[in-house]
């Protein structure tokens, strides 16, 4: 798994050219323009199979977290491998279904499910709703009763475990908005088990994202399993135990969780148990399966700071501006020389519009750069600030290249708007 997680595994430098699998990135830029997200199909397959093999000792289901990257081609590859899906909106459910995903392998998370989204999911016959509050439990029951069906549910239990990650992506502490408190879960399960239009089928937890230590994940698993055993003693038997996602990747110099070791520890804990083990990986499946390809528009050298202004921006890749996330930056056609330190910035009218800071690069205007580790939370978090159309997305497989999302146009941006006439 370690090789799958490296930023340059599927985007190597060979013969003085950086490739996407077997396709030169410079050729992709010539054909599709920039900025463009480039995904390696083989990387998606390798990452999914690594999870599947690591969990082979126990019945399991891998539910890809769609929020990481919802491109239809990405979802289609994973659906073809038998993946389930973790969604947080009706829009994500629609994407999964359009990509050929099995609704019977979909779990619906999120703290703010609307009535319309609950109805949509019931009509699709999804596998499970992950309930995150008492109020949501009552609403799902009300909607299910109106449709005369029993809604399959689990509770997302907040185990109050410190994930030791960035505060913005920590989700399992009692001060986070997600899930129900561990101390309240038993009473909620008892109530749900007595409600006519709820079918209790599972339990769920998720403590955070980009985790590089297995200990918090295993601690959360122990707390969840103890609660499941208590439920069993009360006659509430579950079909699955969902331990969420959060396994981190290498962006810079992180030492990632060894997937085989982590999954072996989980399957040992599940030995002899009847429940299906479910995980919800997102970033670890797609993060290092993609790069953002961008072109240097201007160079602004200075005494204190030097800026390389590129045609990608914070609206394309939000992570650096949002929480100063680090992404590798590599020239597509490296130049000789030591270069100088550059802040790689975009054209958006915000001081926080940067993709990287203080990178030593030998650059000239017109050069192409690959922003590594951009397969997760790149396009899925992108927007249209400054009326900037969103990037093109392409997928490569060996030497085959396909456009999997056309670049937005200004016409797309204005399609739903109307003038207020005089």
N, C-alpha and C positions, 0 to 999 in steps of 0.2 A: 504493500500500500504506500510505503514511503515514496517510491518512484512516481506513483500516480499523482501524489500531492505536490511534487516539485513544480515551480512556475514554468520552467523551460523544458520539461519533458516532452511535451507535444508541440513546442515552438522553438526548436533547436537552431543554433547557428552552425551552418555547414557551408564550407567553401566561400566564406565571406558574405553569406546571405542568410537572413533569418527566415525560417520556414514556418508554415502552419501545417503540421504533419508533413505531406510531401509537396505542398504548394508554396512557392515563394510569396511572402507577404507583399513584396513590391508589385508582383503581378496582380494580387488582389486589389491593391490600391489603384493600379492602372485601370482595372476593369470596373471597380465599384465605387471609386472615390473614397474620401475620408470626411469625417470620422466613420469608422466601421467596426462593429464587433465581429470577431472571428472565433468560431467554435470548432473544436476538433471532436468529431463523432466518436473516434476511437477512445478518446479520454473519458467520455461519458460511459461508454460500455465497460471500460476497464475499472472505473471507480465503482460502478454498480456491482459488477461481478465480485469485486474485492469484499464488499459487504456481504453479498450472498454466500460466498464461500466461508467467510469468517463466522457466520451464524449457522452453518450447516448442521451443527450438533443439536439444534432445537427447532421445532416448527416456528417459522418467523414470517414477517411481512415487512418489506422496506417501503415506507411511504415517503416519496420525495416531497420536500417542502417547496411548493410551487412558487412561493414568494421570492425565492432565490433567483429564479430565471423562468419566466412563463412562456418563452417562445414556443410556438406550436411544434417546431421541428425537434426541439429539445425534449418536450413532453412526449412526442411521438416515439422517439428513440427509447425512452424509458418505459413507456407503455408496452412497446414491443418486447421488452425484457421481462415483463410481468410485474412491473412496479405498481405499488399503490401510490396514493397521493394525499398529502396534507394540504388543505386549502384554508383560506381565511376570508373568502368573499364569494359571492355569487359569480362574479366575473372570472375568478380562478376556476370555479366549477365548470363554467361554460367552456373555458379553454381546455380543461382536461377532457371533457366529452368530445370537443371538436378534434382533439388529437388522438382519439381512439381509446382513451383511458376507460377502465372498468369502474362504473360508479359504485359497484359493490366492494371496491377497494379504496374508497375515498373516506377520509376522516375530516370533519369540518371543525376547525379551531377558530379562535378569535373572540374578543370580549364584546363585540357589538353587532351580532347577527340580527338583521332586520327580519320582520315578518315575511317580506317577499323572498328573502334569501332562504329562510327556513322552509317556506312552501316549495321553492325551487328545488331544494335538496331532498325534501320528502318525495316530490314527484319523480326525481331522478333515482330514488331508492338507494341513497348512499349507505355506506357501511355503518357510520356512527357520527353523532354530534359530540364534540368535546365541550361539555358545559363548563362555563367559567364564572357563574354566579347563581345565587338562588333565584334572582329575578329572571335570568335566562331560562332556568329550569321550568319556571311557571309559564313563560311565554311559549317555549317549545311544546309543553303539554297542551296548552290552549290551542295552538295551531294544529297539532296532531289530532286533537279531539275534533276540531272542525272538519278535518279531512278523513276522520274515522279510520285512522291508522295509528299503530304504535310506533313512536319514534325511537330508534336505537340510540342509546346515550351512554357516555362515560362522563366522569368528572375530571377536569384538569386540576389536579391537586398540587398546590404550591408547597413543596417540601421545606421551604426556608433554608436552602443550602446555598452558600456563597459560591458562585461559579468562578470567581477569580478572573473576571474578564472586564471589558470596558463597561462602565455603568449604563451606557445607552443600549447595550445588548445583553444585559443581565436581566433575567426574567423570573428567577425562582426565589427571590427574597420576599419577605412578608410585606415590604413597602412597595413592591412592584404591582402593576395593575392586573397582572395575569392570574388566572386560576382562582380556586377557592382555598381558604386556609386549611392547613393540614388538620388542625384541631376541630374544624367544622365539618370535615368531609364525611365522617361516619354518620352524623345526623342527617346530612343531605342524601346520602345513599339510602338510608332507611326510608326517608320520605319518598324518594324517587321509586323505590321498589314497591311502594303501596299505590302509586299513581297509575290509573288504568291505561293511560295512553303513552306511557314511557316504558321502554324495555331496557333494563340496565345490562350492558354487555361488556363494559370495560372500564379501565382507569388510565389516566394519562398524566404525564408531567413533562416539563421542559424548563431547564434552569438557566439557559443562556446560550450564546453563540460564540464561535471562534474560541472554543476551549482547547487548551493544550495540555491539560492534566486530566487523567482519568478519575482521580480520587473523588472530586465532587460528583461526577456522574454516577459512580458506584455507590457513594453515600446516599444519593437521592434514590437509587434503585432499592437499597436496603429499606429506606423509610416507606417507599411505596409497597414493597413486598410485605412488610409487617402489617400495613393497613389492609392489604388484600387478604392476608391470613385471618385478620379480625373479621372482615366481611364474610369469609367462608364459614367461620364459626357461628355467624348469625344467619346462615342459610342464603346469603347473597353471593352467588357464584358467577364469576366473570369469564368471558370468552377470551379476552386479550388484555395484555398489560403493555401499554405504550410508554416507553421511556424517552420519547422525544428525540431531538437531534443535538446539534451543538458542537460536533467534532470539528476542530479547527484545521486549517491548512497552513502551508508555508507561504507567507508573503515575502518575508525577508530572511530572518535567521531563526525562526521559531523551530523548536523541536516538537513535532506533532505527536499526538497520541498514536501509539502503535495499535492499529486497528485489530490485528489478530489477537494481541494480548487483551485488549479491552473486551472484545466480543467473546473471547474464551472465558473471561471472568464472568460475563453476563450469563453465558450458557451454563456455566457451573452453578450459578445461583438458581437457574431455572430447571436444573436437572430433576426429573420426576414430576414436575408441575404440569398440569393439563393446559394452562393458558398459552395462547400464541404470544410470542415476544414480538413487539413492533418497535421500530425505530423510525425517526423522521429526519433523515439527513437532507441537507440542502446544499450549503456551501461546499461540503466535502465531496459532493458529486460533480458540481459544475464550476467551482471557483477557478481551479487551474486548468479547466477545459476551454478557457477563453481569454482573449486579449482584446484591447481596444487599440485599433490602428489609427494613428493621427499624423498630421503633417505640420512641420514647423512653418509658420507664416512669417514671423519676424524675430530677429534677435536684438535684444536691448542690453548690451553690456554696460556695466557701471562699476564704480569704485567699490561700493558697498554691496550691491546686489546686481546680479545679471539675470535677465528674464528671457526665456525662450517661450514665445507666444505661439501656441498651437491652435489647430482648428477644432479640437475637442475642448470641452469645458465641464464645469461643475454640473450642468444640466444633463450631461452624458454620463458622468461618473461622480456621484454625489459623495461617496465614502470619504475621500480626503477632506472635503470642506465640512462634512457633517461631524466627524470625530477624529480628524487628522490621521486617518488610516494611511498606511504605507503601502505603495504599489511599486514594484520594480519597473524601471524605464530602460528600454534597450533600443539602440539604433537598429533599424531594419537592414541598412547597408553601412556597417561601421566604417568610420574614417580613421586614418592613422593620426597619431598625436594624442597628447594627454588631455587636451581640452581645458575647460574651466568649469567651475561650479555654476549651475543654472537652476533657477526656480522655473519649473515647467508650469505655465499658467495658460488659462483660456481667455477668450475675448469677452466673457460675460462681465457686466458692469457691477462687480462686487469684489471687494478686497479679498474675500475668502475663496475666490475662484482660482484654485490651484489644483494640480494633479500630483505634483511632487516638488520637494524643496531641497536645495543644496545637492544636486546630483552632478557629479563630474562627468561631462560628456563633451566629445569633440563634435561640434554641430555647424551646419550651414543652413541658411534659409532654403526651404524646399525639402529638407531631409524628412524621412519617415521615422516615426518612433512607435514602438510597441509598448503599451502600458499593460504589464503582465497581471495575471490573477484577476481578470476582469469578467470572468464568466458568471460570478454571483453578485447580485445587488448592483449591477451596472445598468443594463437596459431596464430592468424591472423597477428601478428607482428613478429613472430618467424623467425629464420633463421638458417643457417648452419655454422656459424663462428667456426673456429678450426675443421672443418670437423665433426661437431656433428650432427648426424641424429636428426630430429625433433621427438617430443614426440608422444606417443600413446594418442588417445582420446577415452573416453568411456562415455556412457550415462546410467543413472540408472532411473528406474521407479518403486517405491516401492522396492521390493526385486529382481527385474529383472535387470540384467546387460548385456549391449551389447557393444562390441568394435565398434566404429563408424569411427575410422580411425586407421589403423594399424601403429605401430611404423616404421619409416623409417629405412632402412638398408644402409650400406655403398655402396652396389650395386646400390641403388636408387640414391645416391649422385653422382656416377660416370657414370650413364647410358648414358648421352648425350655427354660424353667427348671422345676425340680421342688422341692417342699418335702421335707425329710427329716423324716418324721413321728416322733412320740414313740415 
